[in-house]
Amino acid sequence: MQLSDLTYEKRGTYEGFVHGEVIFVDNSVLHLREYVDVEMETTAERLMYVYHYVDGKQEFQFRYDDTGHHQDLKFPTYPHHKHDSSEKNVLSSSAPDLAAVLDEIQGLIVIP
């Protein structure tokens, strides 16, 4: 990782919005947003998420999100899905956490 810019905004007593970007050594970028509820002391419940990754040429690689805009595809994981290599290539996907997304990106990074 080369640089990160993350911001946390409190949205209620226990809720917050985390957003920002992580820039990697090959200039690829992960844009992320999470809306979380931290009412439980030991865990945080993620109420909304988006992980959008572009490569070093700023070309779209993938996006995970839980926006309910693909109900017609009848995925068993609805509303969770992944746009893979193209906005139009939508796949059923479980809800990854940030660590899983970073692991996936690690396999895609090309060191200049």
Backbone hydrogen bonds in HBPLUS format (Angstrom, degrees):
<---DONOR---> <-ACCEPTOR-->    atom                        ^
c    i                          cat <-CA-CA->   ^        H-A-AA   ^      H-
h    n   atom  resd res      DA  || num        DHA   H-A  angle D-A-AA Bond
n    s   type  num  typ     dist DA aas  dist angle  dist       angle   num
A0002-GLN N   A0023-ILE O   2.84 MM  21  5.63 153.3  1.91 143.3 151.2     1
A0003-LEU N   A0023-ILE O   3.01 MM  20  5.07 158.5  2.06 146.3 147.6     2
A0023-ILE N   A0003-LEU O   2.67 MM  20  5.07 167.6  1.68 158.8 162.8     3
A0005-ASP N   A0021-GLU O   2.83 MM  16  5.40 160.7  1.87 162.7 167.0     4
A0021-GLU N   A0005-ASP O   2.98 MM  16  5.40 146.7  2.10 129.8 137.9     5
A0007-THR N   A0019-HIS O   2.75 MM  12  5.43 159.9  1.79 161.9 168.8     6
A0019-HIS N   A0007-THR O   2.95 MM  12  5.43 155.6  2.01 150.8 158.8     7
A0009-GLU N   A0017-PHE O   2.81 MM   8  5.09 157.0  1.86 143.4 151.4     8
A0017-PHE N   A0009-GLU O   2.83 MM   8  5.09 155.8  1.89 144.5 152.6     9
A0011-ARG N   A0015-GLU O   2.80 MM   4  5.24 168.0  1.82 133.4 135.2    10
A0038-VAL N   A0014-TYR O   2.76 MM  24  5.22 171.2  1.77 156.9 156.9    11
A0016-GLY N   A0036-VAL O   2.90 MM  20  5.44 152.5  1.98 151.5 158.3    12
A0036-VAL N   A0016-GLY O   2.85 MM  20  5.44 157.6  1.90 157.8 164.5    13
A0018-VAL N   A0034-GLU O   2.76 MM  16  5.15 167.2  1.78 161.1 164.5    14
A0034-GLU N   A0018-VAL O   2.78 MM  16  5.15 153.8  1.85 154.8 159.1    15
A0020-GLY N   A0032-LEU O   3.03 MM  12  5.62 143.3  2.17 158.4 158.4    16
A0032-LEU N   A0020-GLY O   2.92 MM  12  5.62 168.5  1.93 152.6 155.3    17
A0022-VAL N   A0030-LEU O   2.84 MM   8  5.12 148.9  1.93 141.3 151.8    18
A0030-LEU N   A0022-VAL O   2.89 MM   8  5.12 161.9  1.92 148.6 154.5    19
A0024-PHE N   A0028-SER O   2.92 MM   4  5.42 167.8  1.94 156.0 160.2    20
A0027-ASN N   A0024-PHE O   2.87 MM   3  5.25 154.2  1.94 125.9 126.7    21
A0029-VAL N   A0054-VAL O   2.95 MM  25  5.45 153.3  2.02 146.4 155.0    22
A0054-VAL N   A0029-VAL O   2.99 MM  25  5.45 160.9  2.02 155.1 161.1    23
A0031-HIS N   A0052-HIS O   2.76 MM  21  5.06 171.1  1.77 159.0 158.3    24
A0052-HIS N   A0031-HIS O   2.82 MM  21  5.06 173.0  1.83 160.4 162.0    25
A0033-ARG N   A0050-VAL O   2.93 MM  17  5.17 148.5  2.03 149.6 153.6    26
A0050-VAL N   A0033-ARG O   2.89 MM  17  5.17 140.4  2.05 151.6 151.7    27
A0035-TYR N   A0048-MET O   2.92 MM  13  5.02 159.9  1.96 138.6 141.1    28
A0047-LEU N   A0035-TYR O   2.65 MM  12  5.36 152.4  1.72 157.2 166.6    29
A0037-ASP N   A0045-GLU O   2.76 MM   8  5.06 154.9  1.82 147.5 156.3    30
A0045-GLU N   A0037-ASP O   2.82 MM   8  5.06 162.3  1.85 156.1 154.1    31
A0051-TYR N   A0064-TYR O   2.89 MM  13  5.16 158.7  1.94 149.3 154.2    32
A0064-TYR N   A0051-TYR O   2.91 MM  13  5.16 151.4  1.99 142.9 148.9    33
A0053-TYR N   A0062-PHE O   2.83 MM   9  5.42 174.3  1.83 165.1 167.1    34
A0061-GLN N   A0053-TYR O   2.96 MM   8  5.69 157.7  2.01 158.6 153.8    35
A0062-PHE N   A0053-TYR O   3.35 MM   9  5.42 161.9  2.38 138.7 142.5    36
A0055-ASP N   A0059-GLU O   2.95 MM   4  5.42 159.2  2.00 147.1 145.8    37
A0058-GLN N   A0055-ASP O   2.77 MM   3  5.06 155.0  1.83 119.7 123.6    38
A0085-SER N   A0061-GLN O   2.67 MM  24  4.57 159.3  1.71 146.9 146.9    39
A0063-ARG N   A0083-HIS O   2.92 MM  20  5.06 140.6  2.08 138.9 146.6    40
A0083-HIS N   A0063-ARG O   2.78 MM  20  5.06 163.4  1.80 150.4 155.7    41
A0065-ASP N   A0081-HIS O   3.23 MM  16  5.97 159.7  2.27 155.8 159.6    42
A0081-HIS N   A0065-ASP O   3.17 MM  16  5.97 149.6  2.27 164.8 174.0    43
A0073-LEU N   A0070-HIS O   3.10 MM   3  5.67 157.5  2.15 114.5 120.8    44
A0074-LYS N   A0071-GLN O   3.07 MM   3  5.56 162.3  2.10 116.1 121.8    45
A0078-TYR N   A0075-PHE O   3.15 MM   3  5.14 167.6  2.16 108.3 110.6    46
A0080-HIS N   A0077-THR O   2.82 MM   3  5.37 136.0  2.01 140.5 131.4    47
A0082-LYS N   A0091-LEU O   2.91 MM   9  5.14 157.8  1.96 146.1 151.5    48
A0091-LEU N   A0082-LYS O   2.72 MM   9  5.14 164.7  1.74 155.3 160.8    49
A0084-ASP N   A0089-ASN O   2.87 MM   5  5.58 161.9  1.91 163.5 165.6    50
A0089-ASN N   A0086-SER O   3.18 MM   3  5.21 145.2  2.31 100.2 109.8    51
A0100-ALA N   A0097-ASP O   3.11 MM   3  5.45 120.3  2.48 105.4 118.9    52
A0101-VAL N   A0097-ASP O   3.15 MM   4  6.50 156.9  2.21 153.8 160.7    53
A0102-LEU N   A0098-LEU O   2.91 MM   4  6.16 161.0  1.95 155.2 160.3    54
A0103-ASP N   A0099-ALA O   2.99 MM   4  6.22 150.2  2.08 143.4 151.5    55
A0104-GLU N   A0100-ALA O   3.03 MM   4  6.31 154.7  2.09 144.8 151.1    56
A0105-ILE N   A0101-VAL O   2.95 MM   4  6.24 159.3  1.99 151.7 157.3    57
A0106-GLN N   A0102-LEU O   2.94 MM   4  6.11 151.6  2.02 145.0 152.6    58
A0107-GLY N   A0104-GLU O   3.20 MM   3  5.49 131.6  2.45 102.0 113.2    59
A0108-LEU N   A0105-ILE O   2.79 MM   3  5.04 150.4  1.88 109.7 119.8    60
A0109-ILE N   A0105-ILE O   3.07 MM   4  6.25 133.2  2.30 158.5 171.9    61
